């Protein structure tokens, strides 16, 4: 498990039914490619976020596969239509099997 991994998500607190909202995510993660060596010459194991998903009220909104060329602290921004109040669930998957999650509610005004 990578150290000090922290997901951050920005979702509007409310929207009108049928509105399209912009969602911004960032996860603090070192994203080690597995190609560098440490000071002793040993290969540093690969550790990247390889997949990101977002569900709204149990329905998938986005599912992204990330490749080793992705930058440190990956930022993902996307739009989602909100037809009812509910909760967004964000999930990041790490190469080492770690899973990082966050949730954010949204109200329909």
N, C-alpha and C positions, 0 to 999 in steps of 0.2 A: 504494500500500500504506500502510495506517495505521501510525503509528509505535508502537513498544513494545506490540504486541499479544501477549498472553500467555494461552494457554488453561490453565485449572486444572480438574482432574477428581478427584473422590473416589469410589473404588470399593472395596468391602470386599475384603480380601486373599483371603478364602475364604468358601464357603457350602456348605451341604448340597445334594445333587442335588435339583432341583425347587423350591428356595427362590426367593422373590421378594426381590430386593435393591433398595435405593434408591441411585440414582446422582445425584450432584450435579455440575453443571458451571458454570463461570463463565469468561468470556473478557474480558480487559481490552481494551476497544475504545472509542474516543470516540463512535461512532455519530452522525456528522454528518448531519442531515436534508436538507441542500441548500437550506434556506430562510433561513439566516443569512448576513450579510455580514461581511467582514473590516474592519479599520480604514480601508482605502482605498475601501470601498464595493463591492468585488467579491464576488459570490456565492461562498460556500465550497462546493465540489463535494460532492454527496451521497456518503457513505461509510458504509454500514451492513452489518452481518452480515444477509444476507437469507435464509439457510437454514442449518439445523443438522441433521446426521444422526448416528446411532449404529448401528453394526453389531456383532453378536456372532458371532464365527467365520464371518464372511462373510454373515450373515443380518441383514437390516434390522430394527432394534428400534424406532426412531423416526425420523421425517422431518418436520421442522417448517419452515414458511415464516414468516419474520419480516417484519413491516411497518415502515415508517419511524417509527412511534410507539413502537417498543421503546426501552427506556432504555439509557443508557450502561452498559457492562459487563454485558451480559445474563447472567442467572442462569437456568439450566434444571435442574429436578429431575424425575426420573421413576423408575418402577419397571421392573425387567426380571427375567424368570424365567431362572434358571441351571440347565440340565440337565446340563451337562458343563463340565469345565475349559476355559478358552479365553482369548480376548483381545477386549476391547471396543475398537473404533476410533471415535473421535469426529472429526467434520469440520465446520468452520465455513466458510461461503462468503461472501466480501465482494463488494460491488458492483463494485469495481475489478478483479475477477477473481482476487484473492488467495484462497488456500485455506490454512486453518490446521488442523493435525491433531495428535492426541494418541492414544496407546494405553495401555491398562491391562490387565494380566493378572488373572485370578481363578482360584483353585484350588477344586476340589470336595473337601471333606473327608469 
